Amino acid sequence: MEAEVYSWIKNIVVYMIINTIIMNLLGNKSYKKYVSIVSGMILVLIVISPLVKLMKLEDNLDYFLQSNDFAIESSDFKNELNQMEEEQSDAIFAEYKEKIKKQVEELLLAENVYLKSFQVEIDRKTDSSTFGEILNMNITASIEQNKEKEDSLQIDQIDIDKIDIGEKDEDTSKDVPSPIEINIKNKLSDFYNIEQSNINISIQGG
């Protein structure tokens, strides 16, 4: 018992000497206070070590440390799993968007319209009531010129001076959707069950 007490006192004295040397070497360094905090925790462990042995808390302490390590490893595993799920989710939604794009392209072709660019936004919030549904679409398309039009007789363009009558109505300056744009928007709205206001379509040459 005396040997254990002697060893305990010796450890404290050795620690105090080493700690004093380190603190003197640090001087007025900005991180000295952090080193002081760590050294204080070490001193506490040294001081209570006989109490730990006396109360046979070593097993409980080991259990606590192992449990803490397991919690950290479990958290890391969950983070990796969430990352994998997110990557898989990205791949699934990318494939879903590509499928929608092909469907829209086929629908446009049925109207003799050719897709130029396509963007679609899908609700990816798992806790949302509209999860997986299309939020909006942005489509740019064009109508291919028929060969008959290309081979038709070319007539020189005659420029006529523009005649302004009265003041312009502000509404006339706004782009008015063409009939074919309205028709396609109706079909997309019915097909995907999406509000027409969430579908933006621009057909060049239509």
Residue frames as qw, qx, qy, qz and C-alpha x, y, z in Angstrom:
[[0.000, 0.886, 0.464, 0.000, 0.00, 0.00, 0.00],
 [0.313, -0.790, 0.109, 0.515, 2.88, 2.35, 0.93],
 [0.431, -0.107, 0.598, 0.667, 4.53, 1.58, -2.42],
 [0.217, 0.637, 0.644, 0.363, 1.38, 2.58, -4.26],
 [0.154, -0.941, -0.226, 0.198, 1.12, 5.84, -2.31],
 [0.427, -0.564, 0.347, 0.616, 4.80, 6.54, -2.99],
 [0.387, 0.196, 0.672, 0.600, 4.30, 5.83, -6.71],
 [0.084, 0.825, 0.543, 0.134, 1.24, 8.10, -6.76],
 [0.252, -0.894, -0.006, 0.369, 3.11, 11.00, -5.10],
 [0.481, -0.303, 0.516, 0.640, 6.07, 10.43, -7.42],
 [0.343, 0.482, 0.658, 0.466, 3.85, 10.66, -10.48],
 [0.032, -0.941, -0.336, 0.027, 2.34, 13.92, -9.27],
 [0.383, -0.754, 0.212, 0.490, 5.76, 15.45, -8.53],
 [0.472, -0.045, 0.620, 0.625, 7.19, 14.37, -11.89],
 [0.239, 0.696, 0.599, 0.315, 4.18, 15.76, -13.65],
 [0.156, -0.949, -0.171, 0.212, 4.41, 19.10, -11.83],
 [0.436, -0.543, 0.386, 0.605, 8.08, 19.44, -12.76],
 [0.389, 0.202, 0.684, 0.584, 7.47, 18.61, -16.44],
 [0.094, 0.826, 0.540, 0.134, 4.42, 20.88, -16.56],
 [0.258, -0.874, -0.009, 0.412, 6.38, 23.79, -15.05],
 [0.427, -0.301, 0.531, 0.667, 9.17, 23.36, -17.61],
 [0.294, 0.460, 0.699, 0.462, 6.68, 23.29, -20.50],
 [0.034, -0.912, -0.404, 0.055, 4.81, 26.37, -19.27],
 [0.332, -0.746, 0.187, 0.546, 8.08, 28.31, -18.89],
 [0.404, -0.056, 0.643, 0.647, 9.11, 27.34, -22.43],
 [0.211, 0.672, 0.653, 0.277, 5.77, 28.52, -23.82],
 [0.197, -0.041, -0.082, 0.976, 6.16, 31.96, -22.31],
 [0.321, 0.412, 0.314, -0.793, 3.31, 34.23, -23.40],
 [0.025, -0.039, -0.820, -0.570, 2.18, 32.18, -26.40],
 [0.508, -0.078, -0.091, -0.853, -1.46, 32.67, -27.37],
 [0.791, -0.092, -0.517, -0.313, -2.21, 28.95, -27.12],
 [0.172, 0.290, -0.778, 0.531, -0.68, 28.61, -23.64],
 [0.531, -0.123, 0.396, -0.739, -4.12, 28.65, -22.01],
 [0.876, 0.131, -0.255, -0.388, -5.23, 25.64, -24.10],
 [0.586, 0.285, -0.711, 0.264, -2.14, 23.70, -23.07],
 [0.137, -0.265, 0.622, -0.724, -2.90, 24.65, -19.47],
 [0.761, -0.047, 0.089, -0.641, -6.43, 23.23, -19.77],
 [0.860, 0.199, -0.459, -0.102, -5.13, 19.91, -21.14],
 [0.372, 0.322, -0.714, 0.498, -2.41, 19.69, -18.50],
 [0.411, -0.245, 0.448, -0.755, -5.00, 20.33, -15.81],
 [0.889, 0.020, -0.116, -0.443, -7.12, 17.43, -17.07],
 [0.719, 0.279, -0.609, 0.186, -4.05, 15.18, -17.00],
 [0.030, 0.340, -0.650, 0.679, -3.34, 16.22, -13.42],
 [0.688, -0.159, 0.210, -0.677, -6.90, 15.37, -12.44],
 [0.910, 0.133, -0.346, -0.184, -6.52, 11.88, -13.91],
 [0.500, 0.330, -0.672, 0.435, -3.27, 11.36, -12.04],
 [0.231, -0.317, 0.516, -0.761, -4.76, 12.55, -8.77],
 [0.775, -0.066, 0.200, -0.596, -7.88, 10.36, -8.95],
 [0.613, 0.324, -0.703, -0.160, -6.05, 7.28, -10.28],
 [0.074, 0.129, -0.901, 0.407, -5.77, 5.66, -6.79],
 [0.508, 0.153, 0.431, -0.729, -9.48, 6.29, -6.23],
 [0.709, 0.328, -0.363, -0.507, -10.27, 4.61, -9.52],
 [0.459, 0.242, -0.851, 0.076, -8.27, 1.56, -8.55],
 [0.131, -0.061, 0.764, -0.629, -9.70, 1.51, -5.04],
 [0.595, 0.267, 0.351, -0.672, -13.29, 1.60, -6.24],
 [0.472, 0.063, 0.832, 0.284, -12.51, -0.77, -9.12],
 [0.431, 0.735, 0.214, -0.479, -13.74, 1.72, -11.66],
 [0.148, -0.451, 0.665, 0.577, -11.20, 0.70, -14.28],
 [0.271, 0.264, 0.891, 0.249, -13.60, -1.71, -15.94],
 [0.206, 0.801, 0.507, -0.241, -16.34, 0.91, -15.99],
 [0.013, -0.779, 0.238, 0.580, -13.93, 3.48, -17.39],
 [0.207, -0.193, 0.816, 0.504, -12.79, 1.08, -20.10],
 [0.263, 0.523, 0.809, 0.049, -16.41, 0.34, -20.89],
 [0.130, 0.863, 0.231, -0.430, -17.15, 4.06, -21.14],
 [0.079, -0.618, 0.500, 0.601, -14.19, 4.66, -23.45],
 [0.227, 0.054, 0.898, 0.373, -15.10, 1.72, -25.66],
 [0.233, 0.687, 0.673, -0.141, -18.70, 2.88, -25.75],
 [0.071, 0.837, -0.030, -0.542, -17.59, 6.37, -26.73],
 [0.144, -0.382, 0.718, 0.563, -15.34, 4.98, -29.47],
 [0.260, 0.336, 0.887, 0.179, -18.23, 2.90, -30.77],
 [0.197, 0.814, 0.423, -0.347, -20.50, 5.97, -30.83],
 [0.011, 0.719, -0.347, -0.602, -17.89, 7.88, -32.86],
 [0.171, -0.135, 0.872, 0.439, -17.42, 4.98, -35.28],
 [0.257, 0.543, 0.797, -0.055, -21.20, 4.59, -35.58],
 [0.163, 0.838, 0.152, -0.499, -21.57, 8.30, -36.35],
 [0.044, -0.536, 0.605, 0.588, -18.86, 8.07, -39.02],
 [0.229, 0.138, 0.929, 0.254, -20.57, 5.03, -40.53],
 [0.254, 0.718, 0.599, -0.249, -23.93, 6.85, -40.63],
 [0.097, 0.786, -0.162, -0.589, -22.31, 9.83, -42.34],
 [0.094, -0.302, 0.806, 0.501, -20.73, 7.55, -44.94],
 [0.244, 0.386, 0.889, 0.041, -24.06, 5.75, -45.40],
 [0.224, 0.804, 0.341, -0.433, -25.90, 9.06, -45.85],
 [0.034, 0.646, -0.455, -0.612, -23.31, 10.13, -48.40],
 [0.162, -0.022, 0.923, 0.349, -23.76, 6.86, -50.29],
 [0.244, 0.604, 0.741, -0.162, -27.55, 7.28, -50.19],
 [0.157, 0.804, 0.037, -0.572, -27.21, 10.84, -51.48],
 [0.021, -0.439, 0.695, 0.569, -25.00, 9.69, -54.36],
 [0.179, 0.243, 0.938, 0.169, -27.45, 6.91, -55.19],
 [0.215, 0.734, 0.515, -0.387, -30.30, 9.42, -54.98],
 [0.089, 0.684, -0.291, -0.663, -28.47, 11.74, -57.39],
 [0.069, -0.167, 0.870, 0.458, -28.05, 8.88, -59.86],
 [0.194, 0.465, 0.862, -0.065, -31.72, 7.87, -59.59],
 [0.191, 0.799, 0.293, -0.489, -33.01, 11.41, -60.09],
 [0.009, 0.548, -0.523, -0.653, -30.60, 11.97, -62.99],
 [0.108, 0.089, 0.935, 0.327, -32.00, 8.85, -64.68],
 [0.168, 0.647, 0.691, -0.274, -35.55, 10.04, -63.91],
 [0.126, 0.753, -0.036, -0.644, -34.88, 13.44, -65.47],
 [0.029, -0.323, 0.746, 0.581, -33.40, 11.81, -68.57],
 [0.162, 0.351, 0.917, 0.096, -36.52, 9.66, -68.94],
 [0.170, 0.773, 0.424, -0.441, -38.74, 12.75, -68.69],
 [0.021, 0.623, -0.372, -0.688, -36.61, 14.52, -71.28],
 [0.081, -0.041, 0.886, 0.454, -37.05, 11.65, -73.74],
 [0.161, 0.576, 0.791, -0.129, -40.81, 11.62, -73.14],
 [0.120, 0.796, 0.135, -0.578, -41.02, 15.37, -73.79],
 [0.050, -0.442, 0.623, 0.644, -38.89, 14.99, -76.90],
 [0.131, 0.224, 0.926, 0.274, -41.23, 12.31, -78.27],
 [0.143, 0.726, 0.589, -0.324, -44.27, 14.45, -77.47],
 [0.061, 0.728, -0.160, -0.664, -42.73, 17.40, -79.34],
 [0.110, -0.207, 0.803, 0.547, -41.83, 15.24, -82.33],
 [0.213, 0.485, 0.848, 0.009, -45.47, 14.21, -82.58],
 [0.160, 0.884, 0.299, -0.322, -46.19, 17.90, -83.15],
 [0.676, 0.562, 0.105, 0.465, -43.28, 18.27, -85.62],
 [0.151, -0.936, 0.216, -0.234, -41.33, 20.27, -83.06],
 [0.807, 0.208, -0.409, 0.371, -37.72, 19.55, -82.17],
 [0.613, -0.771, -0.099, 0.143, -36.30, 19.87, -78.67],
 [0.453, 0.709, -0.293, 0.455, -33.25, 22.13, -78.31],
 [0.158, 0.315, -0.672, 0.651, -32.83, 22.50, -74.55],
 [0.674, -0.474, -0.470, -0.317, -34.64, 21.06, -71.56],
 [0.105, 0.277, -0.671, 0.680, -34.54, 21.66, -67.82],
 [0.643, -0.478, -0.476, -0.361, -36.75, 20.09, -65.19],
 [0.082, -0.415, 0.623, -0.658, -36.91, 20.56, -61.41],
 [0.682, -0.280, -0.651, -0.181, -38.14, 17.69, -59.24],
 [0.519, -0.687, 0.226, -0.456, -39.10, 17.82, -55.57],
 [0.639, 0.244, -0.692, 0.231, -36.42, 15.82, -53.73],
 [0.252, -0.393, 0.551, -0.691, -37.54, 16.52, -50.17],
 [0.320, -0.093, -0.943, -0.028, -38.50, 13.16, -48.70],
 [0.019, -0.383, -0.717, 0.583, -40.76, 14.78, -46.10],
 [0.264, 0.236, -0.135, -0.926, -42.67, 16.74, -48.73],
 [0.644, 0.342, 0.570, -0.379, -46.15, 15.78, -49.89],
 [0.662, 0.706, -0.071, -0.241, -45.02, 16.36, -53.49],
 [0.426, -0.548, 0.674, 0.252, -41.85, 14.25, -53.23],
 [0.484, 0.033, 0.792, 0.370, -40.82, 12.97, -56.66],
 [0.404, 0.768, 0.496, -0.025, -43.21, 15.24, -58.53],
 [0.468, 0.348, 0.222, 0.782, -42.20, 17.76, -61.20],
 [0.165, -0.656, -0.332, 0.657, -42.08, 21.33, -59.91],
 [0.329, 0.816, -0.026, -0.475, -41.37, 23.15, -63.17],
 [0.759, 0.222, 0.456, 0.409, -40.15, 22.75, -66.74],
 [0.092, 0.794, -0.204, -0.566, -38.17, 25.01, -69.05],
 [0.722, 0.255, 0.586, 0.266, -38.26, 24.02, -72.72],
 [0.176, 0.683, -0.301, -0.642, -36.73, 25.56, -75.82],
 [0.657, 0.225, 0.698, 0.173, -37.65, 24.01, -79.16],
 [0.132, 0.476, -0.364, -0.789, -37.78, 24.84, -82.84],
 [0.775, 0.448, 0.373, -0.243, -39.79, 23.99, -85.94],
 [0.486, -0.194, 0.618, 0.587, -37.73, 22.57, -88.79],
 [0.373, 0.535, -0.188, -0.734, -38.24, 24.31, -92.10],
 [0.815, 0.299, 0.491, -0.069, -39.93, 22.16, -94.76],
 [0.479, -0.090, 0.561, 0.669, -38.12, 21.54, -97.99],
 [0.261, 0.705, 0.582, 0.310, -41.07, 23.00, -99.89],
 [0.151, -0.965, -0.125, 0.175, -40.50, 26.30, -98.11],
 [0.481, -0.552, 0.397, 0.554, -36.78, 26.20, -98.82],
 [0.403, 0.119, 0.682, 0.599, -37.38, 25.54, -102.52],
 [0.216, 0.822, 0.515, -0.113, -40.11, 28.12, -102.86],
 [0.422, 0.674, 0.159, 0.585, -39.68, 31.23, -104.99],
 [0.453, -0.389, -0.273, 0.754, -37.55, 33.82, -103.30],
 [0.114, 0.861, 0.338, 0.362, -39.02, 37.33, -103.32],
 [0.357, 0.282, -0.283, 0.844, -36.99, 40.37, -102.44],
 [0.281, -0.614, -0.613, 0.410, -38.06, 41.86, -99.18],
 [0.086, 0.647, 0.204, 0.730, -39.65, 45.29, -99.36],
 [0.310, -0.270, -0.554, 0.724, -39.17, 47.47, -96.33],
 [0.144, -0.736, -0.423, -0.508, -42.11, 49.66, -95.38],
 [0.062, 0.354, -0.418, 0.835, -41.71, 52.45, -92.94],
 [0.254, -0.396, -0.832, 0.294, -43.44, 51.73, -89.67],
 [0.205, -0.517, -0.203, -0.806, -46.50, 53.85, -89.05],
 [0.171, -0.186, -0.756, 0.604, -47.38, 54.61, -85.45],
 [0.326, -0.536, -0.421, -0.655, -51.01, 55.30, -84.75],
 [0.606, -0.703, -0.037, -0.370, -51.65, 56.68, -81.31],
 [0.243, -0.634, 0.681, -0.273, -49.86, 55.35, -78.23],
 [0.536, 0.138, -0.830, -0.072, -48.83, 51.72, -77.91],
 [0.797, -0.479, -0.027, -0.367, -50.65, 49.58, -75.49],
 [0.225, -0.630, 0.726, -0.163, -48.24, 48.10, -72.98],
 [0.810, -0.026, 0.552, -0.197, -49.88, 44.68, -73.35],
 [0.797, 0.596, -0.038, -0.091, -49.03, 44.51, -77.05],
 [0.206, 0.763, -0.602, 0.113, -45.32, 44.55, -76.21],
 [0.592, -0.350, 0.691, -0.220, -45.61, 41.35, -74.26],
 [0.170, 0.226, -0.897, -0.340, -44.86, 38.03, -75.92],
 [0.776, 0.036, 0.165, -0.608, -48.06, 36.19, -76.71],
 [0.492, -0.180, 0.848, 0.080, -47.78, 32.37, -76.77],
 [0.363, 0.222, -0.629, -0.651, -48.32, 30.85, -80.17],
 [0.849, -0.071, -0.054, -0.520, -51.13, 28.31, -80.67],
 [0.821, 0.186, -0.533, 0.085, -48.64, 25.46, -80.92],
 [0.183, 0.329, -0.652, 0.658, -46.98, 26.52, -77.65],
 [0.561, -0.203, 0.298, -0.745, -50.35, 26.61, -75.93],
 [0.898, 0.068, -0.285, -0.327, -51.25, 23.20, -77.36],
 [0.663, 0.241, -0.634, 0.315, -48.00, 21.58, -76.21],
 [0.069, -0.326, 0.564, -0.756, -48.23, 23.21, -72.80],
 [0.751, -0.153, 0.082, -0.637, -51.72, 21.75, -72.37],
 [0.899, 0.118, -0.414, -0.078, -50.51, 18.28, -73.26],
 [0.436, 0.308, -0.649, 0.542, -47.53, 18.48, -70.90],
 [0.341, -0.312, 0.402, -0.790, -49.76, 19.76, -68.12],
 [0.874, -0.082, -0.043, -0.476, -52.20, 16.86, -68.55],
 [0.823, 0.242, -0.504, 0.097, -49.49, 14.25, -69.02],
 [0.476, 0.176, -0.607, 0.611, -47.40, 15.16, -65.95],
 [0.429, -0.742, -0.515, -0.004, -50.21, 16.65, -63.83],
 [0.448, -0.256, -0.138, 0.845, -48.39, 19.94, -63.47],
 [0.141, 0.835, 0.313, -0.430, -49.75, 23.49, -63.48],
 [0.612, 0.651, 0.236, 0.382, -49.39, 25.25, -66.82],
 [0.076, -0.980, 0.131, -0.131, -47.90, 28.25, -65.02],
 [0.612, -0.601, 0.485, 0.167, -44.97, 26.02, -64.06],
 [0.754, 0.216, 0.486, 0.386, -44.22, 25.17, -67.68],
 [0.075, 0.809, -0.203, -0.547, -42.11, 27.63, -69.67],
 [0.710, 0.210, 0.581, 0.339, -41.87, 26.79, -73.36],
 [0.163, 0.763, -0.207, -0.591, -40.40, 28.77, -76.22],
 [0.750, 0.283, 0.550, 0.233, -40.73, 27.49, -79.78],
 [0.084, -0.575, 0.338, 0.740, -38.58, 29.25, -82.35],
 [0.094, 0.105, -0.729, -0.670, -40.08, 29.57, -85.78],
 [0.028, -0.420, -0.907, 0.020, -43.54, 28.76, -84.49]]
